[in-house]
Amino acid sequence: MTRRLRTNIPSTATACEHDIPTFDPPSYKFSNASIFFGEKDISDQPLYIEEDLANCEGIIIAIHDNELIIPEEETTDTTEVMEILVYSDEDGRRVYETTEVLDNDGYSMLRLRHCIDHLRAGAYTIYLSNLRYEPNGDPLFENRDNVTAFKFRILSREEVLSEPAPHGFKVTRACKSPAMANDSIRLEYSSHRQGTNLDFYCYNEHMVLMYEHEGLPPHITGMNMRSNHLWQPGHYSCIFDNGILPVAAVEFDITPDGKILWKEGIDEKSAAYRLTRIRECAPQTFLTMQASICMAGDLEFTNACLEWYDRLVVNKLCERYECPKVYESTQLDDSVPIPATYNASHSMDVLYEILKEQKKLTLTPAAIEKLSQWFATEYAKTTPWNYEKACQVGNKIIENFNKRRQEQLDDHWSDLYTFLTSIEPEDLDWDTPDDEEQEESPTDYDEAMSDLREMVGLEKLKSDLEKVFTHVRFNQLRESYGLPGSSNGAHHMLFYGNPGTGKTTVAKHIGKIFHAMGLLTDGDVIVTDRSKLVGRYLGETETNMKELLEEAEGKVLFIDEAYSLFVNDSERSDFGHRVIESLLPKMAEEDPNMLIIMAGYEDELNQMVKINPGLQGRFAHKMHFSDYTADELMRIAQLVLEQDRYELEETAREYLHDTIREAVAHKSRLFSNARWVGQYVHNGILPAMAERVMKSGKADERACQFILKSDIETAWAEYAPKESVNVPIGFQFPGGQKEKNP
């Protein structure tokens, strides 16, 4: 039954009577919701600033856990309809109304598309009819007679800035330090705030977030800013923000001799202020801005970042906050300076971050001093760095560090932890090619990617892998600038595909690529299978696995026909399950320095994972290897022959192509694709050619190089596809039945 509810909602001005439609009983109930102004969630702090309304895309109410509470037989055409009204608490005006339909899947997005156009500074209430609020925690809404109400306030700029803010700043080093160090910066100030928590951000001149403290309580009047990045000579900006506007700021410089000079006051033209404004009103866009305006070293990374955000929103915010426009259609605006490489201070900071955050090592003061001297005197003589170059240097330093640890371990039992985690000056030696050599030599990543791209066929697979690599490098790029990156985690993979589709070869390329990206310290591939893993007696499997996992540290562990490890054996007399149990602890590590790939037929692998709960969720990527087409197999055959300088007569070329088409057309499930082609060439065609040439008595150079049609005819007689035979492939499903090949 629908009726009208007349309710008095007190406000800071006068009590206003609102005429609200209600349903008795309501159709739905819900337990949680979020209110967004554009990208900004105001659920916990229902405040928004008036000057940002012009750039707000609208109000969104996200209803969680909504549930139909009336009997299904009593539902009508209006059951799912909810009326939404917005009233001013200042004068009682109804400023906006609309109707929305609730979804039945437990989650609904209610969009108040044009409500923003009617809002000014003041207090407001949003009413939701036909919906009862039953909170499962601290309530965010009011609930009266089955009408849900949410109160919020639009603040004028004057209201925001009228609250006393931090002032009287003093910036010092926490201890006497050289100009460049990993110590902390001490910030002290006076404050007269009354119960308001502030967020604090400190950026360097490259917009790297050096330090942040969210929810800074009123009684705090100082902090030690210990950063994950080096404090280097340069300019720094600190912003105090109340979640609505930056309310106080202090800027300071670290001079080359280590002194600190500071001044306080908000400079609305500063990049830190503008980015902080964007950070507050559009958090996702802020991350895009940092990754593109200030620090994108690569168009590919930038465009990968842009896939997740709205370019138009970013442009609008750039214009509003006087930042350069970053995007034009799908390309970057040429007017925006996007550095392809890093400068000296940024390069050093990236290298420091790789060693400290990714490798969990510390640099001694002497090591930092040596590093700073090198960047001050030698950096200009080298090709400017990018992230790949920083990773290469970092890996070389780690290599030196590990070698020193092995040689000097016996002398450091008394200070073992410090010794095992501290980089010393002698570790900081690496070969730096001059500019000319560097320009002629591509990076390890580029070389490894080139090898992968040159593989015949597998276009979808190569595209999927490149997306994985791009995402990893993008997260590394963000982390190098002090931005939070989504955790890459472990990248263990399942390779689905028939025999001979390139699974082992691709694994070798992945090992090189992961090594180039700094995810693996070695990158080699260890290929194994059941016969090498499963022991014959109790305890042998565990011993095999312990030795294998030690050998595979820093490498790719490739387990072929992995489904054969699991046999449906209720008595667990087969030791294959011990292999899986030994792998699980390593697979559970977030940064295991090992990539585990299990390969085989798709159905069998999926069944193995399904039956073994410990494996579920452990494989971040599932890659499909398609069978090669006849044209692709022909190209592989030609590459095999060209590698050893064999050539095909024209009639032989056509006949070889015809035989490959015939083999593909009549292939069984056991057809081994490229492996079959390799056997066809090496064990069929070339022996037939050898026999013909040696019997002819005319073994000149041309005869030893050119393959004739008759050679292929001889080989085809042996390698033509035979009638398919139903052969079990070794995987046993629950119930004891083995699959038969079609």
VEXKOLGU-812583 format. One line per 2 residues: for each residue x, y, z of C-alpha. Coordinates in steps of 0.05 Angstrom, whole numbers. Layout:
residues N
X:Y:Z; ...
END
This chain:
residues 742
0:0:0; 27:69:-19
17:129:25; 50:197:39
98:208:97; 103:278:126
167:282:164; 206:337:200
281:332:190; 320:382:232
376:420:198; 425:474:216
375:526:191; 301:513:203
260:450:212; 228:433:145
168:389:130; 180:341:72
124:303:36; 153:234:21
118:174:-14; 124:109:24
104:36:16; 73:-5:72
104:-55:72; 164:-38:28
185:-86:-26; 259:-89:-10
308:-84:47; 383:-72:45
441:-73:94; 494:-29:62
504:25:10; 554:76:-17
541:147:-41; 586:175:-96
592:245:-123; 627:228:-188
686:184:-166; 687:210:-94
655:166:-41; 621:211:11
588:155:51; 632:163:113
642:238:106; 578:267:75
610:332:52; 625:359:-18
652:425:-41; 610:471:-83
664:490:-133; 673:417:-153
600:408:-174; 614:435:-244
661:375:-257; 619:322:-222
588:271:-269; 528:260:-222
507:224:-159; 508:148:-155
477:107:-99; 505:36:-97
457:-9:-59; 489:-73:-32
453:-136:-9; 383:-112:-30
332:-167:-19; 259:-175:-39
219:-182:26; 147:-188:2
120:-255:-21; 132:-267:-95
58:-279:-108; 43:-208:-83
91:-174:-131; 62:-124:-181
88:-80:-237; 109:-28:-186
143:-75:-137; 214:-60:-162
202:15:-172; 233:62:-122
222:137:-118; 282:179:-101
274:251:-77; 325:303:-57
302:360:-10; 338:422:14
340:424:90; 349:499:86
281:518:57; 244:451:48
246:454:-29; 243:389:-68
303:400:-114; 303:334:-151
261:271:-161; 267:209:-203
247:136:-203; 293:76:-209
283:1:-215; 320:-45:-167
357:-106:-193; 342:-173:-163
415:-196:-160; 430:-163:-93
465:-102:-122; 435:-40:-154
465:24:-182; 418:83:-175
439:142:-218; 415:213:-203
438:238:-270; 419:312:-267
413:323:-192; 480:360:-191
450:417:-233; 403:435:-176
452:435:-118; 485:495:-85
519:505:-18; 473:481:37
445:419:73; 405:366:36
371:299:48; 362:242:-2
300:199:10; 293:128:-18
222:99:-17; 201:26:-21
266:7:13; 278:-9:86
348:0:116; 372:-56:162
446:-40:176; 495:-95:194
545:-46:224; 549:28:240
489:60:206; 502:110:150
428:124:137; 365:142:176
305:96:171; 235:123:186
171:87:170; 205:47:114
235:109:83; 311:112:80
343:181:88; 415:203:75
437:273:96; 495:309:64
522:380:59; 550:421:2
603:468:29; 625:534:1
699:546:-6; 695:598:50
665:546:98; 720:496:83
777:545:94; 747:577:156
769:520:202; 837:533:236
892:494:200; 964:473:216
1013:531:215; 1080:552:243
1119:498:206; 1190:476:219
1227:426:175; 1291:392:197
1331:329:186; 1318:278:240
1393:269:246; 1454:301:215
1457:271:146; 1490:282:79
1450:314:23; 1426:247:-2
1404:195:50; 1349:146:69
1337:177:137; 1273:215:157
1253:288:151; 1223:319:214
1161:364:205; 1135:403:264
1076:451:267; 1023:484:310
949:466:304; 883:491:333
837:442:298; 775:417:334
763:344:321; 779:341:247
827:289:220; 871:310:161
906:272:107; 979:290:93
1019:280:29; 1090:298:11
1113:298:-62; 1181:310:-92
1191:352:-154; 1177:292:-199
1109:282:-165; 1134:218:-131
1096:208:-67; 1150:209:-15
1107:202:47; 1033:200:67
994:197:131; 919:190:125
873:207:183; 923:251:221
889:266:288; 884:337:317
931:326:375; 990:307:330
1037:367:319; 1096:333:286
1118:273:247; 1181:238:222
1173:228:147; 1210:163:133
1204:148:59; 1213:87:15
1251:134:-31; 1315:172:-22
1313:244:3; 1355:277:-51
1372:350:-64; 1312:382:-95
1243:412:-82; 1188:380:-40
1115:399:-29; 1074:379:32
997:384:32; 948:378:90
879:359:63; 813:352:99
782:307:47; 749:366:14
805:417:1; 878:425:16
878:469:78; 952:480:92
1018:470:57; 1092:475:68
1146:471:14; 1220:458:27
1284:448:-11; 1343:402:6
1406:438:-17; 1466:402:-46
1502:409:21; 1444:377:59
1411:439:88; 1336:448:89
1300:514:70; 1225:518:78
1165:564:70; 1091:554:87
1028:573:50; 984:544:-4
1006:557:-75; 946:541:-118
990:541:-180; 1035:486:-154
1031:418:-186; 1025:385:-117
964:427:-101; 929:413:-167
943:338:-164; 918:336:-92
853:368:-114; 845:316:-168
864:261:-118; 806:282:-74
751:290:-125; 772:235:-173
819:183:-141; 822:137:-202
836:195:-248; 891:218:-201
928:152:-211; 921:159:-286
948:230:-283; 1009:210:-243
1024:152:-289; 1017:195:-352
1031:269:-341; 1089:265:-293
1121:199:-301; 1101:158:-363
1165:135:-395; 1131:96:-450
1070:107:-494; 1052:33:-490
1049:37:-413; 1008:100:-415
957:72:-463; 953:9:-421
936:53:-362; 885:92:-402
846:29:-418; 817:31:-347
797:104:-343; 755:154:-382
798:201:-424; 743:254:-426
739:257:-351; 814:265:-346
815:321:-397; 759:356:-361
796:353:-295; 861:375:-327
826:436:-354; 791:451:-288
855:447:-247; 900:480:-298
940:417:-314; 960:405:-387
910:365:-428; 939:296:-432
899:258:-482; 874:271:-552
833:213:-580; 878:152:-571
945:188:-572; 980:233:-522
977:308:-536; 1044:328:-567
1045:391:-524; 1053:350:-460
1125:334:-443; 1128:258:-432
1199:237:-416; 1221:174:-452
1276:164:-401; 1293:185:-329
1339:240:-306; 1396:225:-258
1359:236:-192; 1298:198:-216
1341:140:-242; 1376:135:-175
1310:135:-138; 1282:79:-183
1345:37:-172; 1340:49:-97
1267:29:-97; 1283:-36:-135
1336:-55:-85; 1298:-34:-23
1225:-51:-38; 1229:-107:-88
1291:-142:-61; 1281:-122:12
1353:-99:21; 1382:-37:53
1440:7:29; 1492:27:79
1507:102:84; 1574:89:49
1537:53:-8; 1488:111:-15
1546:159:-18; 1581:119:-72
1516:113:-111; 1503:188:-107
1574:203:-130; 1567:157:-190
1501:190:-211; 1532:259:-201
1594:246:-243; 1583:185:-289
1509:185:-305; 1514:239:-359
1565:195:-396; 1515:138:-405
1451:129:-445; 1393:157:-403
1359:104:-362; 1290:73:-366
1259:21:-321; 1290:-38:-358
1360:-7:-350; 1348:3:-276
1327:-71:-269; 1390:-93:-306
1434:-53:-260; 1395:-77:-200
1404:-149:-220; 1479:-139:-229
1484:-108:-160; 1445:-167:-131
1493:-214:-166; 1553:-179:-135
1518:-178:-68; 1503:-253:-69
1575:-269:-89; 1602:-227:-31
1554:-260:18; 1579:-330:-2
1652:-310:4; 1648:-273:70
1593:-311:108; 1640:-345:157
1666:-278:181; 1598:-249:199
1563:-297:247; 1560:-243:300
1523:-192:255; 1489:-243:210
1423:-206:196; 1456:-140:179
1507:-175:136; 1453:-214:98
1410:-153:83; 1459:-95:72
1488:-73:6; 1559:-47:13
1599:-1:-34; 1637:-60:-64
1571:-88:-90; 1558:-26:-132
1600:-44:-193; 1566:-56:-259
1586:-52:-331; 1556:9:-365
1563:8:-442; 1575:75:-474
1519:110:-512; 1537:83:-580
1540:10:-557; 1476:18:-517
1437:46:-575; 1457:-12:-619
1439:-64:-566; 1366:-74:-548
1346:-90:-476; 1341:-162:-452
1265:-152:-450; 1263:-129:-522
1305:-187:-545; 1264:-238:-508
1199:-208:-533; 1225:-207:-604
1241:-282:-599; 1170:-295:-575
1137:-253:-628; 1177:-288:-683
1147:-356:-666; 1103:-383:-721
1028:-379:-707; 1000:-375:-636
977:-303:-647; 922:-304:-593
970:-335:-543; 1024:-284:-557
975:-228:-550; 950:-255:-483
1021:-262:-456; 1040:-192:-478
981:-165:-438; 1008:-201:-376
1078:-173:-387; 1051:-103:-399
1011:-105:-335; 1072:-128:-295
1115:-72:-325; 1060:-21:-313
1056:-40:-239; 1132:-36:-235
1130:33:-267; 1078:56:-217
1118:29:-158; 1180:64:-183
1143:130:-173; 1118:112:-104
1048:97:-128; 1010:38:-100
1010:-17:-151; 962:-76:-153
1003:-135:-129; 1029:-176:-186
1033:-236:-140; 1054:-304:-168
1044:-317:-242; 1039:-393:-244
1007:-417:-308; 968:-474:-339
986:-489:-412; 928:-522:-449
945:-554:-515; 959:-615:-557
1029:-643:-567; 1077:-602:-609
1042:-535:-603; 1103:-499:-575
1089:-502:-500; 1160:-517:-479
1189:-465:-527; 1142:-412:-502
1160:-429:-430; 1233:-416:-447
1216:-348:-476; 1174:-331:-414
1233:-349:-370; 1277:-299:-406
1223:-245:-404; 1209:-255:-330
1284:-251:-317; 1289:-187:-357
1231:-158:-316; 1266:-176:-251
1214:-228:-230; 1262:-287:-235
1336:-284:-216; 1356:-336:-268
1302:-348:-320; 1325:-417:-345
1273:-472:-353; 1273:-540:-319
1229:-589:-358; 1204:-649:-320
1148:-699:-318; 1119:-755:-275
1175:-804:-290; 1226:-757:-259
1185:-736:-199; 1146:-795:-172
1188:-844:-132; 1180:-919:-126
1182:-923:-50; 1159:-882:9
1199:-818:18; 1233:-819:-50
1182:-770:-81; 1193:-720:-25
1268:-724:-35; 1261:-715:-110
1216:-654:-100; 1263:-622:-48
1321:-627:-96; 1279:-603:-155
1252:-541:-118; 1322:-522:-96
1346:-528:-168; 1286:-489:-195
1297:-428:-150; 1296:-367:-195
1275:-409:-255; 1214:-435:-293
1192:-504:-270; 1155:-535:-329
1116:-599:-313; 1093:-634:-377
1032:-678:-377; 1020:-655:-305
952:-688:-302; 988:-755:-297
1010:-736:-226; 940:-746:-201
908:-814:-201; 839:-826:-171
866:-871:-116; 824:-871:-53
879:-908:-15; 931:-856:-39
980:-912:-55; 1004:-874:-116
1057:-823:-98; 1036:-772:-150
996:-733:-99; 1060:-723:-59
1087:-681:-117; 1027:-635:-115
1032:-630:-39; 1105:-610:-45
1089:-556:-96; 1032:-523:-57
1075:-484:-5; 1117:-453:-61
1055:-437:-102; 1024:-402:-41
1082:-352:-37; 1065:-283:-64
1135:-272:-92; 1164:-342:-100
1222:-327:-147; 1197:-386:-187
1146:-395:-242; 1110:-462:-242
1077:-483:-308; 1035:-545:-315
1021:-567:-386; 977:-617:-420
907:-629:-448; 855:-579:-424
802:-627:-398; 851:-669:-359
886:-609:-328; 821:-577:-307
797:-643:-278; 862:-649:-238
854:-579:-210; 781:-589:-195
793:-654:-156; 852:-625:-117
827:-565:-76; 897:-543:-60
910:-525:-133; 847:-483:-142
863:-410:-148; 939:-422:-153
944:-410:-228; 939:-336:-246
940:-349:-321; 910:-403:-365
940:-403:-435; 910:-439:-495
956:-466:-549; 918:-477:-614
938:-531:-663; 980:-505:-721
946:-496:-788; 974:-530:-850
1005:-464:-874; 1038:-453:-806
1066:-523:-806; 1093:-512:-876
1128:-449:-852; 1158:-488:-794
1183:-542:-842; 1215:-488:-885
1249:-456:-825; 1276:-524:-804
1306:-535:-873; 1332:-464:-881
1368:-469:-814; 1414:-523:-844
1415:-492:-914; 1371:-542:-949
1328:-518:-1007; 1265:-546:-1039
1256:-555:-1113; 1190:-521:-1134
1153:-587:-1146; 1180:-612:-1079
1155:-549:-1044; 1085:-558:-1072
1083:-632:-1056; 1109:-620:-985
1053:-569:-974; 1002:-618:-1001
1025:-674:-955; 1022:-628:-894
951:-607:-913; 933:-681:-918
962:-695:-850; 924:-637:-817
859:-657:-851; 863:-728:-823
897:-714:-756; 877:-750:-693
880:-722:-623; 950:-751:-616
975:-711:-676; 1038:-676:-651
1037:-614:-695; 1107:-582:-700
1138:-644:-669; 1109:-686:-725
1137:-637:-777; 1205:-641:-745
1204:-717:-748; 1176:-715:-818
1235:-672:-841; 1292:-701:-799
1272:-774:-797; 1236:-780:-863
1254:-729:-917; 1328:-719:-902
1345:-794:-896; 1308:-807:-962
1348:-750:-994; 1413:-778:-966
1399:-847:-993; 1382:-820:-1062
1444:-776:-1066; 1492:-829:-1042
1465:-882:-1090; 1468:-834:-1150
1543:-827:-1149; 1535:-752:-1163
1544:-722:-1094; 1562:-651:-1115
1544:-589:-1074; 1477:-577:-1109
1456:-650:-1099; 1472:-643:-1025
1429:-581:-1019; 1366:-589:-1061
1309:-634:-1039; 1268:-667:-1095
1196:-688:-1097; 1217:-761:-1097
1250:-752:-1029; 1184:-727:-1000
1145:-783:-1033; 1190:-834:-1000
1182:-801:-931; 1107:-792:-940
1097:-866:-949; 1120:-874:-877
1092:-810:-846; 1023:-807:-878
969:-808:-823; 946:-878:-806
875:-895:-785; 862:-866:-715
869:-915:-658; 835:-907:-591
893:-903:-542; 887:-883:-468
932:-824:-453; 945:-840:-380
898:-796:-341; 847:-832:-298
783:-797:-280; 744:-808:-215
708:-874:-221; 767:-909:-253
749:-896:-327; 802:-874:-375
786:-827:-432; 790:-856:-501
818:-816:-558; 769:-803:-614
END
